[in-house]
Amino acid sequence: MSINRRQFIKLAGLSAVLSVGGITAMDRMKANASVLPSGARATASATGQIFGESKPPLTAKRWGMVVDLSKFETPEDYQKCIDACDYIHNIPDFGEKKDEVKWIWTDTYEHTFPDNNPDNKLNGEPVQFIPEALKEKPFLLLCNHCDNPPCTRVCPTKATWKRESDGIVMMDQHRCIGCRFCMAACPFGARSFNWRDPRPFIKNVNPEYPTRAIGVVEKCIFCVERLAQGLQPACVEKSNGGLIFGDLEDPNSEVRKILSTRFSIRRKPELGTQPSVYYLIGGIKNV
Amino acid sequence: MFEKALVGSKRYWTWIGVLLVIIGVGVVNYLHQFSYGLGLTGMSRDVSWGFYIAQFTFLVGVAASAVMLVIPYYLHHYKTFRRIVILGEFLAIASVVMCILFIFVDLGQPMRVMNVALHPRPNSVMFWDMVVLLGYLALNVVIGWTTLGAERKEVRPPAWVKPLILLSVPWAVSIHTVTAFLYAGLPARHLWLSAIMAARFLSGAFAAGPALLILLAFIVRRVSSFDAGREAIEAVAKIVAYAMSVNVFFILLEFFTAFYSGVPMHSASLRYLFFGLDGHYEFVPFMWVLAILAVVSLVLLVIPQLRNNHTLLPVALVAVFISTWIDKGVGLVVGGFIPNPFETITTYSPTAPELLITLGVYAAGALTLTVLYKIAIGVKEEVGT
């Protein structure tokens, strides 16, 4: 990994500040993910401002996302979001389903909302009185960052937890023992396991983000590392307005404004997990 | 007392040798899995628990079933069980050893297993499962070893063991209840999200465990001079008959709610397992073997003349054992993952290395059991009881 002068100064400055709090540069990833006490975090962002480069971190009481499917018109519209995530987070591509690891992906309406589509048969035909455009429309799926997540409840080692400050369901791949209880608990199939060494299957390694070891669980973390740098999640940035990210607890946020004017649905709301990802299905066209 | 396990006939050492070879094969395959990852098994993103966790679940029940001997003997002073109760306690120890090994081989990062103790989350049922399993292991080791030691010296067991024995009764119930809670509290696994899960686990356990115990007692009688006694065996067989009846009843209750309610997702896993779904029939033959054996075993066990026929009894007990094993050791865990959260079907079947590792763990359990039974029988032969 080669770094230029700018990056070196940035890293050195950050390391100096962080080591005051007894935290080494090795923990930079985690430190940025604002697990630091708020005082230290404020200092870190102040340092950024002194060097005049990084933006203040994006913060919220509870992060949420609105998926506006009318903005996704071509397969490329989806793929751009997925590719950005895959590259930034070093997602391996095994080329087969069994070992698959994915943080954001597409699936049909029928599979995304199976409860709305019971497999009852009417005269031998599935009951599916829905718009034709919806039947073939791909939906973007990712971790719902539930307000009441069943996956964190079951973890025996606190390797996954809901961050109290902003509601993001976090994952510590160094703590995880690989018992996969969280995968059984997640109603949305959002979690992946490293069934084998992922490193040889990462096409382009992003040196800014850790790769994972064998035998641990991983999933979407709403790009906590980017939020700490004042950046929107990677998929949101590439979505041309199709993905709107914001604070669900702030009545003036963009997501709240959209949700108060347009009808949205969430996946499996009857389970009480309170997903933070909302889908707008009005105005969609065939892809 | 351990020295009794170090002297034995040629047949004894051959058996030990065979077990060690099977364990060795398991270890070699485990080392392969350790370096390659759990991708060596048939598990996938959709079916993320498989054969290992299923065996674990089944064996927790076998372990818990020792209580079916402890209650009559220690709580009701049913002296007929005096000779057989130690077999139950030692079977519990061997079963818990296998449970722990099955959890261990299923971990993606086994070297971090101590994180469960270092960073425990009291909300996690898995944390409590570890607590109750290790506690149950300790209780049975202490109780079994102390009472056997007292028997050898031909004295009464020390008074402090009695409270531990009393504690072991609810503790046995707890291990299988907590294991059921691993499954029964997950929001979107419809097969598992059932209030009767823990009760069903216990009834199945109290059928499978004592059935295995009688079969072991028959084997012990054949290879040594130790006889648990006809009356004791017939009393345990009666326990199996009741437990199996209740178990089948509980399974039928699941069917009623799932199918009469007409809620498609509540019956989806049962439909997949027993009848096939969307062109997938992988588990159907197993589940019908389960059903047929359950009926056969009930006929053979419920009618006293058939139950007390010691030629037919082993047949009935093998039927109970296989039927309950398919229920928990094959269908239940994998069935919970099929269909997946997208209501599509990803199938699962264990791979050869996965089966060899499983076999290795069973051999380790058999070795533990052999050594413990050798000691117990040695002591009983020595004092002539």
HADDOCK unambig.tbl for C-alpha pairs under 7 A between the chains (distance, minus, plus):
assign (segid A and resid 98 and name CA) (segid B and resid 44 and name CA) 4.91 0.50 0.50
assign (segid A and resid 98 and name CA) (segid B and resid 45 and name CA) 6.49 0.50 0.50
assign (segid A and resid 99 and name CA) (segid B and resid 39 and name CA) 6.59 0.50 0.50
assign (segid A and resid 99 and name CA) (segid B and resid 44 and name CA) 6.09 0.50 0.50
assign (segid A and resid 99 and name CA) (segid B and resid 45 and name CA) 6.74 0.50 0.50
assign (segid A and resid 100 and name CA) (segid B and resid 45 and name CA) 6.64 0.50 0.50
assign (segid A and resid 111 and name CA) (segid B and resid 342 and name CA) 4.55 0.50 0.50
assign (segid A and resid 111 and name CA) (segid B and resid 343 and name CA) 6.40 0.50 0.50
assign (segid A and resid 112 and name CA) (segid B and resid 342 and name CA) 6.23 0.50 0.50
assign (segid A and resid 114 and name CA) (segid B and resid 342 and name CA) 6.17 0.50 0.50
assign (segid A and resid 114 and name CA) (segid B and resid 343 and name CA) 6.23 0.50 0.50
assign (segid A and resid 118 and name CA) (segid B and resid 264 and name CA) 6.45 0.50 0.50
assign (segid A and resid 119 and name CA) (segid B and resid 264 and name CA) 6.78 0.50 0.50
assign (segid A and resid 153 and name CA) (segid B and resid 123 and name CA) 5.88 0.50 0.50
assign (segid A and resid 153 and name CA) (segid B and resid 124 and name CA) 5.91 0.50 0.50
assign (segid A and resid 154 and name CA) (segid B and resid 123 and name CA) 6.62 0.50 0.50
assign (segid A and resid 154 and name CA) (segid B and resid 124 and name CA) 4.28 0.50 0.50
assign (segid A and resid 154 and name CA) (segid B and resid 125 and name CA) 6.38 0.50 0.50
assign (segid A and resid 155 and name CA) (segid B and resid 124 and name CA) 5.73 0.50 0.50
assign (segid A and resid 156 and name CA) (segid B and resid 116 and name CA) 5.86 0.50 0.50
assign (segid A and resid 156 and name CA) (segid B and resid 120 and name CA) 5.87 0.50 0.50
assign (segid A and resid 156 and name CA) (segid B and resid 121 and name CA) 5.31 0.50 0.50
assign (segid A and resid 156 and name CA) (segid B and resid 124 and name CA) 5.12 0.50 0.50
assign (segid A and resid 156 and name CA) (segid B and resid 126 and name CA) 5.76 0.50 0.50
assign (segid A and resid 156 and name CA) (segid B and resid 127 and name CA) 5.19 0.50 0.50
assign (segid A and resid 157 and name CA) (segid B and resid 115 and name CA) 5.87 0.50 0.50
assign (segid A and resid 157 and name CA) (segid B and resid 116 and name CA) 5.11 0.50 0.50
assign (segid A and resid 157 and name CA) (segid B and resid 119 and name CA) 5.09 0.50 0.50
assign (segid A and resid 157 and name CA) (segid B and resid 120 and name CA) 5.14 0.50 0.50
assign (segid A and resid 157 and name CA) (segid B and resid 121 and name CA) 5.87 0.50 0.50
assign (segid A and resid 158 and name CA) (segid B and resid 119 and name CA) 6.56 0.50 0.50
assign (segid A and resid 158 and name CA) (segid B and resid 120 and name CA) 6.96 0.50 0.50
assign (segid A and resid 158 and name CA) (segid B and resid 121 and name CA) 5.99 0.50 0.50
assign (segid A and resid 177 and name CA) (segid B and resid 107 and name CA) 6.38 0.50 0.50
assign (segid A and resid 177 and name CA) (segid B and resid 108 and name CA) 6.10 0.50 0.50
assign (segid A and resid 177 and name CA) (segid B and resid 109 and name CA) 4.74 0.50 0.50
assign (segid A and resid 177 and name CA) (segid B and resid 110 and name CA) 6.54 0.50 0.50
assign (segid A and resid 177 and name CA) (segid B and resid 112 and name CA) 5.58 0.50 0.50
assign (segid A and resid 177 and name CA) (segid B and resid 113 and name CA) 6.17 0.50 0.50
assign (segid A and resid 178 and name CA) (segid B and resid 107 and name CA) 5.19 0.50 0.50
assign (segid A and resid 178 and name CA) (segid B and resid 108 and name CA) 4.11 0.50 0.50
assign (segid A and resid 178 and name CA) (segid B and resid 109 and name CA) 5.47 0.50 0.50
assign (segid A and resid 179 and name CA) (segid B and resid 106 and name CA) 6.93 0.50 0.50
assign (segid A and resid 179 and name CA) (segid B and resid 107 and name CA) 5.09 0.50 0.50
assign (segid A and resid 179 and name CA) (segid B and resid 108 and name CA) 6.45 0.50 0.50
assign (segid A and resid 180 and name CA) (segid B and resid 48 and name CA) 6.75 0.50 0.50
assign (segid A and resid 183 and name CA) (segid B and resid 48 and name CA) 6.93 0.50 0.50
assign (segid A and resid 185 and name CA) (segid B and resid 186 and name CA) 5.23 0.50 0.50
assign (segid A and resid 185 and name CA) (segid B and resid 187 and name CA) 6.82 0.50 0.50
assign (segid A and resid 187 and name CA) (segid B and resid 187 and name CA) 6.73 0.50 0.50
assign (segid A and resid 187 and name CA) (segid B and resid 188 and name CA) 4.96 0.50 0.50
assign (segid A and resid 187 and name CA) (segid B and resid 341 and name CA) 5.85 0.50 0.50
assign (segid A and resid 188 and name CA) (segid B and resid 341 and name CA) 5.77 0.50 0.50
assign (segid A and resid 189 and name CA) (segid B and resid 341 and name CA) 5.88 0.50 0.50
assign (segid A and resid 192 and name CA) (segid B and resid 45 and name CA) 6.00 0.50 0.50
assign (segid A and resid 193 and name CA) (segid B and resid 45 and name CA) 6.62 0.50 0.50
assign (segid A and resid 195 and name CA) (segid B and resid 37 and name CA) 5.44 0.50 0.50
assign (segid A and resid 195 and name CA) (segid B and resid 38 and name CA) 5.00 0.50 0.50
assign (segid A and resid 195 and name CA) (segid B and resid 39 and name CA) 4.29 0.50 0.50
assign (segid A and resid 196 and name CA) (segid B and resid 36 and name CA) 5.83 0.50 0.50
assign (segid A and resid 196 and name CA) (segid B and resid 37 and name CA) 4.58 0.50 0.50
assign (segid A and resid 196 and name CA) (segid B and resid 38 and name CA) 6.58 0.50 0.50
assign (segid A and resid 196 and name CA) (segid B and resid 39 and name CA) 5.48 0.50 0.50
assign (segid A and resid 214 and name CA) (segid B and resid 37 and name CA) 6.24 0.50 0.50
assign (segid A and resid 215 and name CA) (segid B and resid 37 and name CA) 6.32 0.50 0.50
assign (segid A and resid 215 and name CA) (segid B and resid 108 and name CA) 3.71 0.50 0.50
assign (segid A and resid 215 and name CA) (segid B and resid 109 and name CA) 5.44 0.50 0.50
assign (segid A and resid 216 and name CA) (segid B and resid 108 and name CA) 6.07 0.50 0.50
assign (segid A and resid 216 and name CA) (segid B and resid 109 and name CA) 6.89 0.50 0.50
assign (segid A and resid 271 and name CA) (segid B and resid 187 and name CA) 6.30 0.50 0.50
